[in-house]
Amino acid sequence: MKLLLALALTFFISHGFAQENSIPIDVQVNVTPIDGRFHIQASYSLPTSICSAYAFITDYEGSKNIPGIVEAKVISRAGNKVRVYRVIEEQILFFSIEMKSTVEYTELPNKSLTFEQISGDTKSYKGTWKLTEEKDKIVFKYDSLLEPNSIVPTAIVEYFIKNNIRGRFESMAQRASQYKPPETLACK
């Protein structure tokens, strides 16, 4: 069960929304196993504004649109800290598993977002989203370290992560390319 939470966390690693690809987006993904943990790096760039990009990565409750996420709710905000509670249901082979976690995000507006699981079914999950402007595009860079709480061999976890995470980031990038922030989040 703990393996499944780890796998599900990789599916909602941030706030992507599954959607059919209509424009090609170059998504780079690298998963490296390190002593029972997984270092996950991903990036993509889009012709969008820094404001829209930042609004997208901080649309915590919007992650409910990701397949498998049943609930995503902001449970507290204090200054630049946001806590988000999530319930995930994943179908792995013939098994349906429900997992829960609470992640705390620290926001640096229009620049970055750091996150760390404060409770949940993995040993640890933490990382960052960074946004940088390059020419007429915004580069989204994701970096995390995930330590599953599982008795399943690392090689099996690694295989599953490597074969599924690229599609999640591709869906996320596609959704980000079409994202329009609410009027209330307009850049200042």
C-alpha beads as a LAMMPS data file, in Angstrom:
LAMMPS data file: protein, C-alpha beads

188 atoms
187 bonds

1 atom types
1 bond types

-500.0 500.0 xlo xhi
-500.0 500.0 ylo yhi
-500.0 500.0 zlo zhi

Masses

1 110.0

Atoms # bond

1 1 1 0.000 0.000 0.000
2 1 1 2.843 2.366 0.797
3 1 1 4.318 1.745 -2.648
4 1 1 1.073 2.828 -4.185
5 1 1 1.099 6.111 -2.283
6 1 1 4.593 6.804 -3.518
7 1 1 3.504 6.085 -7.054
8 1 1 0.409 8.216 -6.679
9 1 1 2.459 11.103 -5.312
10 1 1 4.498 11.023 -8.477
11 1 1 1.261 11.274 -10.445
12 1 1 0.166 14.466 -8.767
13 1 1 3.625 15.790 -8.155
14 1 1 2.284 19.021 -8.621
15 1 1 -0.735 20.432 -10.240
16 1 1 -1.018 18.926 -13.683
17 1 1 -4.264 18.193 -15.349
18 1 1 -4.639 15.275 -17.729
19 1 1 -5.613 16.538 -21.121
20 1 1 -5.120 15.560 -24.734
21 1 1 -1.972 17.039 -26.275
22 1 1 -2.710 19.522 -29.036
23 1 1 0.690 21.209 -29.302
24 1 1 4.087 19.574 -28.941
25 1 1 5.884 20.543 -25.746
26 1 1 9.412 19.393 -25.002
27 1 1 9.250 17.809 -21.563
28 1 1 12.461 16.585 -19.945
29 1 1 12.148 14.041 -17.121
30 1 1 14.858 12.259 -15.156
31 1 1 14.320 9.768 -12.324
32 1 1 17.383 8.655 -10.354
33 1 1 17.236 6.088 -7.545
34 1 1 19.401 7.044 -4.536
35 1 1 19.502 4.711 -1.514
36 1 1 15.816 3.779 -1.553
37 1 1 14.712 7.285 -2.550
38 1 1 13.955 8.762 -5.957
39 1 1 15.336 12.065 -7.207
40 1 1 12.844 13.317 -9.783
41 1 1 13.662 16.216 -12.083
42 1 1 11.464 17.559 -14.828
43 1 1 11.260 20.688 -16.933
44 1 1 9.355 22.224 -19.787
45 1 1 9.028 25.696 -21.282
46 1 1 5.993 27.529 -22.562
47 1 1 5.168 30.858 -24.180
48 1 1 3.187 32.231 -21.248
49 1 1 3.498 34.994 -18.677
50 1 1 5.279 34.545 -15.360
51 1 1 2.002 35.467 -13.658
52 1 1 0.052 32.733 -15.443
53 1 1 2.809 30.174 -14.814
54 1 1 2.893 30.974 -11.110
55 1 1 -0.900 30.916 -10.844
56 1 1 -0.850 27.485 -12.486
57 1 1 1.648 25.900 -10.082
58 1 1 -0.185 27.384 -7.095
59 1 1 -3.663 26.254 -8.195
60 1 1 -3.688 23.644 -5.433
61 1 1 -7.366 22.808 -5.527
62 1 1 -7.292 22.647 -9.321
63 1 1 -5.247 19.459 -8.988
64 1 1 -8.570 17.675 -8.365
65 1 1 -8.747 17.464 -12.155
66 1 1 -5.818 15.036 -12.225
67 1 1 -6.956 11.448 -12.673
68 1 1 -6.710 9.661 -9.339
69 1 1 -7.031 12.728 -7.119
70 1 1 -10.365 12.525 -5.331
71 1 1 -9.860 15.508 -3.062
72 1 1 -7.452 18.452 -2.953
73 1 1 -8.206 21.093 -0.398
74 1 1 -6.305 24.051 1.007
75 1 1 -6.562 23.532 4.763
76 1 1 -4.601 26.582 5.911
77 1 1 -2.827 29.723 4.744
78 1 1 -0.440 31.735 6.908
79 1 1 1.744 34.315 5.188
80 1 1 3.503 32.523 2.344
81 1 1 2.780 29.006 3.738
82 1 1 -0.073 26.901 2.377
83 1 1 -1.082 23.437 3.564
84 1 1 -2.946 21.182 1.170
85 1 1 -4.716 17.944 2.034
86 1 1 -5.122 15.358 -0.722
87 1 1 -6.908 12.053 -1.088
88 1 1 -5.816 9.853 -3.950
89 1 1 -7.363 6.736 -5.403
90 1 1 -5.208 4.717 -7.739
91 1 1 -6.027 1.609 -9.695
92 1 1 -2.928 -0.571 -9.869
93 1 1 -3.584 -3.769 -11.772
94 1 1 -6.735 -5.094 -10.091
95 1 1 -6.367 -3.177 -6.828
96 1 1 -7.951 0.121 -5.881
97 1 1 -6.008 1.970 -3.195
98 1 1 -6.854 5.175 -1.312
99 1 1 -4.035 7.288 0.140
100 1 1 -3.920 10.569 2.029
101 1 1 -1.274 13.231 2.557
102 1 1 -0.803 16.793 3.750
103 1 1 1.840 18.885 2.003
104 1 1 3.085 22.301 3.084
105 1 1 4.032 24.735 0.322
106 1 1 6.145 27.861 0.749
107 1 1 5.443 30.434 -1.950
108 1 1 7.884 32.954 -3.389
109 1 1 5.548 34.816 -5.778
110 1 1 6.356 34.582 -9.475
111 1 1 9.633 32.766 -8.725
112 1 1 9.338 29.449 -6.899
113 1 1 7.411 27.087 -4.721
114 1 1 8.966 24.700 -2.200
115 1 1 7.016 21.818 -0.727
116 1 1 7.323 19.113 1.901
117 1 1 4.958 16.402 3.045
118 1 1 4.162 16.959 6.712
119 1 1 1.986 13.854 7.065
120 1 1 1.078 11.003 4.802
121 1 1 1.863 7.547 3.605
122 1 1 5.408 8.038 2.326
123 1 1 8.511 8.362 4.465
124 1 1 9.268 11.711 2.844
125 1 1 8.383 13.856 -0.136
126 1 1 9.867 17.309 -0.695
127 1 1 11.052 19.515 -3.493
128 1 1 10.695 22.705 -5.488
129 1 1 9.109 24.274 -8.529
130 1 1 11.157 27.120 -10.028
131 1 1 10.081 29.494 -12.771
132 1 1 12.578 31.374 -14.925
133 1 1 12.105 33.673 -17.885
134 1 1 14.041 32.831 -21.045
135 1 1 13.406 34.946 -24.110
136 1 1 9.671 34.720 -24.828
137 1 1 9.059 31.624 -22.655
138 1 1 8.781 30.597 -19.036
139 1 1 10.794 27.558 -17.951
140 1 1 9.100 25.354 -15.346
141 1 1 11.649 23.324 -13.354
142 1 1 10.567 20.644 -10.920
143 1 1 12.942 18.896 -8.524
144 1 1 11.896 16.490 -5.766
145 1 1 13.074 13.709 -3.536
146 1 1 10.573 10.950 -2.814
147 1 1 11.136 8.164 -0.284
148 1 1 8.452 5.493 -0.495
149 1 1 7.318 3.676 2.616
150 1 1 7.218 0.267 0.984
151 1 1 8.499 -3.264 1.177
152 1 1 8.287 -3.557 -2.612
153 1 1 11.747 -3.745 -4.212
154 1 1 13.176 -0.423 -5.371
155 1 1 13.623 -1.743 -8.929
156 1 1 9.862 -2.305 -9.285
157 1 1 9.058 1.152 -7.897
158 1 1 11.646 2.711 -10.201
159 1 1 10.229 0.931 -13.257
160 1 1 6.701 2.098 -12.485
161 1 1 7.784 5.704 -11.832
162 1 1 9.991 5.944 -14.921
163 1 1 7.297 4.539 -17.189
164 1 1 4.453 6.738 -15.956
165 1 1 5.837 10.059 -14.810
166 1 1 6.692 11.458 -18.256
167 1 1 3.043 11.270 -19.316
168 1 1 1.975 13.114 -16.181
169 1 1 4.401 15.951 -16.811
170 1 1 3.398 16.078 -20.487
171 1 1 -0.249 16.416 -19.438
172 1 1 0.715 19.061 -16.907
173 1 1 2.670 21.035 -19.505
174 1 1 -0.221 20.838 -21.968
175 1 1 -2.654 22.085 -19.330
176 1 1 -0.267 24.882 -18.297
177 1 1 -0.072 26.002 -21.937
178 1 1 -3.855 26.550 -21.908
179 1 1 -4.200 27.842 -18.360
180 1 1 -5.895 31.181 -17.817
181 1 1 -5.623 32.436 -14.232
182 1 1 -8.725 33.808 -12.558
183 1 1 -9.113 37.598 -12.789
184 1 1 -8.437 37.873 -9.049
185 1 1 -4.907 36.546 -9.596
186 1 1 -3.845 39.168 -12.118
187 1 1 -0.204 40.221 -11.890
188 1 1 0.465 43.309 -9.865

Bonds

1 1 1 2
2 1 2 3
3 1 3 4
4 1 4 5
5 1 5 6
6 1 6 7
7 1 7 8
8 1 8 9
9 1 9 10
10 1 10 11
11 1 11 12
12 1 12 13
13 1 13 14
14 1 14 15
15 1 15 16
16 1 16 17
17 1 17 18
18 1 18 19
19 1 19 20
20 1 20 21
21 1 21 22
22 1 22 23
23 1 23 24
24 1 24 25
25 1 25 26
26 1 26 27
27 1 27 28
28 1 28 29
29 1 29 30
30 1 30 31
31 1 31 32
32 1 32 33
33 1 33 34
34 1 34 35
35 1 35 36
36 1 36 37
37 1 37 38
38 1 38 39
39 1 39 40
40 1 40 41
41 1 41 42
42 1 42 43
43 1 43 44
44 1 44 45
45 1 45 46
46 1 46 47
47 1 47 48
48 1 48 49
49 1 49 50
50 1 50 51
51 1 51 52
52 1 52 53
53 1 53 54
54 1 54 55
55 1 55 56
56 1 56 57
57 1 57 58
58 1 58 59
59 1 59 60
60 1 60 61
61 1 61 62
62 1 62 63
63 1 63 64
64 1 64 65
65 1 65 66
66 1 66 67
67 1 67 68
68 1 68 69
69 1 69 70
70 1 70 71
71 1 71 72
72 1 72 73
73 1 73 74
74 1 74 75
75 1 75 76
76 1 76 77
77 1 77 78
78 1 78 79
79 1 79 80
80 1 80 81
81 1 81 82
82 1 82 83
83 1 83 84
84 1 84 85
85 1 85 86
86 1 86 87
87 1 87 88
88 1 88 89
89 1 89 90
90 1 90 91
91 1 91 92
92 1 92 93
93 1 93 94
94 1 94 95
95 1 95 96
96 1 96 97
97 1 97 98
98 1 98 99
99 1 99 100
100 1 100 101
101 1 101 102
102 1 102 103
103 1 103 104
104 1 104 105
105 1 105 106
106 1 106 107
107 1 107 108
108 1 108 109
109 1 109 110
110 1 110 111
111 1 111 112
112 1 112 113
113 1 113 114
114 1 114 115
115 1 115 116
116 1 116 117
117 1 117 118
118 1 118 119
119 1 119 120
120 1 120 121
121 1 121 122
122 1 122 123
123 1 123 124
124 1 124 125
125 1 125 126
126 1 126 127
127 1 127 128
128 1 128 129
129 1 129 130
130 1 130 131
131 1 131 132
132 1 132 133
133 1 133 134
134 1 134 135
135 1 135 136
136 1 136 137
137 1 137 138
138 1 138 139
139 1 139 140
140 1 140 141
141 1 141 142
142 1 142 143
143 1 143 144
144 1 144 145
145 1 145 146
146 1 146 147
147 1 147 148
148 1 148 149
149 1 149 150
150 1 150 151
151 1 151 152
152 1 152 153
153 1 153 154
154 1 154 155
155 1 155 156
156 1 156 157
157 1 157 158
158 1 158 159
159 1 159 160
160 1 160 161
161 1 161 162
162 1 162 163
163 1 163 164
164 1 164 165
165 1 165 166
166 1 166 167
167 1 167 168
168 1 168 169
169 1 169 170
170 1 170 171
171 1 171 172
172 1 172 173
173 1 173 174
174 1 174 175
175 1 175 176
176 1 176 177
177 1 177 178
178 1 178 179
179 1 179 180
180 1 180 181
181 1 181 182
182 1 182 183
183 1 183 184
184 1 184 185
185 1 185 186
186 1 186 187
187 1 187 188
